[in-house]
């Protein structure tokens, strides 16, 4: 029973790791504590559910949901958060702004969908035993997708010019080259993270 719990924990941790890393990267680079992050992820999940309800394969629905989250986050960053920052808003002010966005998203989603629970039915596939733990092929696919996404993000941050610019921005926002890094796109990519 203990090994089954560990297996379930691995699958859950894979999904949570994606959310946590995205939230951390966004805060580290933009210095915006985006408390609407989870609500953008929820809106993305509803887009995935809509595509599934329309007859699209659930895996493609997840891709559409992720794309929606990325685009919506970039738009939020570009047209709402950035103007506040340019006007000299401090961290506390930005927290209030992101809480406001969070409340708007929560209430908008609740007005559209109500308070019901929704689920998409994905075939679990065959069961696979790994070191005494039991997984389904769908669960293993989610773990692999999460691991590949995290490895790709690590590679981007570690080995690309954009990644170095993002790390420089995160470590010293007052550094003169920071403006050049932001122009290079380092403030746009973290906005994509909730997707």
N, C-alpha and C positions, 0 to 999 in steps of 0.2 A: 504494500500500500504506500509506503514511503517513496519508493521509486516512481510510482504513478504520480504522486504529488510533485516530485522533482520534474518529471516530464511535462506536466501541465504548467509548472512554473517557467520552464524554458520557453514554451510557446508564448505564454503571456509576456514574459520578459522581452522577447524579440519584438513584439508590437510596442510595448512601452518604451523600449530603448529608442526606437525610431522617433517617437514623440518627444522624449526627453532630450535627445541630441539636437533635434530641430529647434526646440525651445531654447536650449543653451547656446547654440550657434547664433540664433537671432539676437539674443540678449548680448552675447559677447561682442558681436560686430557692430550692432546698431545702438547698443545701450538703451534699448527700449524693452522694458519688462512687460511683454505683451500678454496680459491676462485674458485676452480674447482668443488666444492660441487654441485652446481646447474647443471653443465654440466654432472656430473656423474648421477644425477637424470634424466636428459634428455635422456642420453644413456639408462638408465634403462627403461624409458618410451618407447623407440623404441624397446627394447627387448619384452616388454609387447605387443606392437603393432604387432611385427612380429609373436608372438605366436597366437595372435588373428587372424591375416591374414591367418595363417596356419590352422585355424579351431578350435583352443582351446578355451574353455570358457574364456570370458574376465576376470573373477575373478581369474582363474588359471594363466592367463597372467600377472596379477598384482603380483601374488606370484612369478612367474619366474622373472619378472622385478626387484622385491625387492631382490631376491637372487642374481641376476646378480650384482646389485648395491653394495650389501654387499661384495661379493667376489672380485669384481673389486676394491673397496675401500681398502680392506685389502691388496690386491696385490700392489696397489699404495703406501700405507703406508709402507709396508714391504720392497719393492724393489726400491722405488724412494725417498720417504720422509725420511725414517730412515737413509739411508746412508749419506744424507746431514747433518742430525742432528748429527750423529756420528763424522762427520768431523768438527763440531763446527759451522755450519751455524746458523746465527742469524735470528730473526723474519723477518727482511726485506728481507733477502735472500730467506727465505721460501715463502714469499709472491710472489716474482718474480718467483720461481719454480712453485707455484700453478697457477699463471696467465699463465705461459707457458703451463702447462698441460691443463688448461681451453681452451686456444687458439687451441691447438692440437685437443682436443675433439670436439670443435665447428666446426673447419674446416674439420675434418674427417667426422663428421656427415653430414655436408653440402655437402661434396663431394659424399657421398653415397646416401643421400636422397634428395638433392636439397633444394630449398627454399619453397617447397609446404607445405600446412597444411595437417595434418593427423588426423583422428578421428576413434575411435572404438565405435560402437553402442551397448550400453548396454540397455536392457529393463528397462525403468524407474520404472515399477511396479505400484502398486496402489498408489493413493494419500492418505496421512494421515494428518489430522489436529491436530496440537499440540499448544495449547494456542493461537489460532487464526492464527498461521503460517501454511503454506502448504508445506509439504515435500513429496517426493516420497520415496518408500521403498528402492530404491538404495541409495538415499542421506542419509537416516537414517542408512543404513548399513555402509556407509563410516564414518559417525560420530561415530558410535559404535566401528568400527575397530580402529579408531584413539584414542578414549577414552581408549580402552582396551590396546592398544600399549603403550600409555603414562603412564597408571597406572602400567603396567608391568615394564616399564623402571624405574619408581619411586620406585617400590618394589625392583628391582634389585639394584639400587643405595643406597637405604636406609637400606635394611635388609640382604644383602648378603655380604660375605667376599670380593668378587670381587668388589662390589659396594663401600665398605669401602676403599679398596685399590685405587680405581679410585678417590674417593673424597680426599684421602690423597695426591695422586699425583697432583690433581688439585690445592689443597690449598697450597702446598709447594713442588715444583719440586726439590728443593735442599736437601730435607730431605733424610738421608742415606737409609731409608727403601724404597725409591722410586724405586731404582733399583730392589729390590725384588718384588715390586708391578708390575713393568713392566714385570718381568719374569713370574709373575702369570697370565698375559694375559690382564691386564688393558689397555695396549696400543693397543691391537688388537680389542677389542670390539668397541671403538669409531670409528675405521676405518670402521666398518660395518654400521654406522649410515646412510649414504646416501641411503642404500638399503631400 
